[in-house]
């Protein structure tokens, strides 16, 4: 869960010194849990200064007591997201396939082209708590990182000892928090694609929380679909690779919810990074608007030109070679005949 926070097993029966496994930015107190991927749809309305993040997390585990923590610049509203949104955006941004005729095939197979005022006090305030599908979601405010860590520990979140230090900058800036965990009574395990969570909050800038991922022990993966009035570029964070840039309209998608999400149409920037070094994460990822130059990745597919089942290029070479050899024989025979 690259940018969105800290994942930790909440079972009190777990081992005293867990092996912190990492994947996609999530820290997990159970080495049997493997985070296999996270993709987020981020929508920013500059005029209203509101941001929405729809996060989909994929995991492989039999654990039923996992939880994660998401810092947000202001108090967040949380609801379940729709799974189908991601597949529809995947289809919209798929690379353009270009077929190239190949007369002389080789071993190659083609390739791809290219905030709020600081909070006061030292306690933790529960701003809201509710059940959403298999999740128990609490929104929190805290004026002290140690107090926040203590609250999380008392409520079943097993955390690293250095979490309070990592939360310090968020507390100083007056950020809020979304704490999410699987409800044991849901009977669900942390495996496969979990239900997406749709988080909305006010923000003076387009920001993607990344700072907690510095606690990870392994390389992280991040995949973002950023929707806004214009194409965006990063101003902080390790540089992500551009995979797509272009306008999208409601008519291009099937889901009524995603159509409403797109409004009258927005500019979509798709960014990916399959290997983020946690030590290089020193701040959250921030983005600003830039020019609206479109971009679409191109994948070249080779199609071998054949004649009678044989690659035409090699057939031509063979035919020319055979004709040249035959002509050479004829000339040699004639030369010898004249010599005699």
GIFEN-V691430 format. One record per pair of residues at least 24 apart in sequence whose C-alpha atoms are under 7 Angstrom apart, sorted by the first residue. I is the first residue (numbers start at 1). J is the second residue. Records with the same first field share a line. If there is no record, write none. Layout:
I=J + J
This chain:
1=25 + 26 + 38 + 57
2=26 + 38 + 210 + 213 + 220 + 221 + 222
3=208 + 209 + 210 + 213
4=70 + 209 + 210
5=68 + 69 + 70 + 71 + 212 + 213
6=68 + 69 + 212
7=66 + 67 + 68 + 69
8=66 + 67 + 68 + 157 + 158 + 159
9=65 + 66 + 67 + 157 + 158
10=65 + 66 + 67 + 156 + 157 + 158
11=65 + 156
12=156
22=216 + 217 + 218
23=218 + 220
24=220 + 221 + 222
25=213 + 216 + 220 + 221
26=213 + 216
27=216
32=61
33=60 + 61
34=59 + 60 + 61
35=59 + 60
36=60
38=222 + 223
39=222 + 223 + 224
40=223 + 224 + 225
41=224 + 225 + 226
42=225 + 226 + 227
43=226 + 227 + 228
44=206 + 227 + 228
45=228
49=202 + 203 + 204
50=201 + 202 + 203
51=200 + 201 + 202 + 203
52=198 + 199 + 200 + 201
53=198 + 199 + 200
54=81 + 196 + 197 + 198 + 199
55=196 + 197 + 198
56=194 + 195 + 196 + 197
57=193 + 194
58=191 + 192 + 193 + 194
59=190 + 191 + 192 + 193
60=190 + 191 + 192
61=189 + 190 + 191
62=189 + 190 + 191
63=189 + 190
64=182 + 184 + 188 + 189 + 190
65=181 + 182 + 184
66=181 + 182 + 190
67=180 + 181 + 182
68=179 + 180 + 181
69=177 + 178 + 179 + 180
70=177 + 178 + 179
71=175 + 176 + 177 + 178 + 209
72=175 + 176 + 177
73=115 + 116 + 175 + 176 + 203
74=116 + 175 + 176 + 201 + 202 + 203
75=176 + 201
76=139 + 199 + 200 + 201
77=199 + 200 + 201
78=197 + 198 + 199 + 200
79=132 + 197 + 198 + 199
80=132 + 195 + 196 + 197 + 198
81=195 + 196 + 197 + 198
82=196
83=195 + 196
85=258
88=253
93=244
95=296 + 297 + 298 + 299
96=296 + 297 + 298 + 299
97=298 + 299 + 300 + 301
98=298 + 299 + 300 + 301
99=300 + 301 + 302 + 303
100=300 + 301 + 302 + 303
101=302 + 303 + 304 + 305
102=302 + 303 + 304 + 305
103=304 + 305 + 311 + 312 + 313
104=311 + 313 + 314
105=304
109=302
110=300 + 301 + 302
111=299 + 300
112=298 + 299 + 300
113=297 + 298 + 299
114=297 + 298
115=203 + 204
116=174
117=173 + 174
118=172 + 173 + 174
119=143 + 174
122=147
123=147
124=148
134=182 + 183 + 186 + 188
135=180 + 181 + 182 + 183
136=180 + 181 + 182 + 183
137=178 + 179 + 180 + 181
138=178 + 179 + 180
139=177 + 178 + 179
140=176 + 177 + 178
141=176 + 177
142=171
143=171
144=171
145=171
166=212
206=286 + 287 + 288
207=284 + 285 + 286 + 287
208=284 + 285 + 286
209=284 + 285
210=283 + 284 + 285
211=281 + 282 + 283 + 284
213=278
214=278 + 279 + 281
215=278
216=278
219=275 + 276 + 277 + 278
220=274 + 275 + 276 + 277
221=273 + 274 + 275 + 276
222=272 + 273 + 274
223=271 + 272 + 273
224=270 + 271 + 272
225=268 + 269 + 270 + 271
226=268 + 269 + 270
227=266 + 267 + 268 + 269
228=266 + 267 + 268
229=266 + 267
230=267 + 289 + 290 + 292
231=267 + 268 + 269 + 289 + 290 + 291 + 292
232=269 + 287 + 288 + 289 + 290
233=287 + 288 + 289 + 290
234=286 + 287 + 288
235=286 + 287 + 288
236=285 + 286
237=281 + 283 + 284 + 285
240=271 + 272 + 273
241=271 + 272 + 273
242=270 + 271 + 272
243=270 + 271 + 272 + 296 + 297
244=269 + 270 + 295 + 296 + 297
245=269 + 270 + 294 + 295 + 296
246=294 + 295
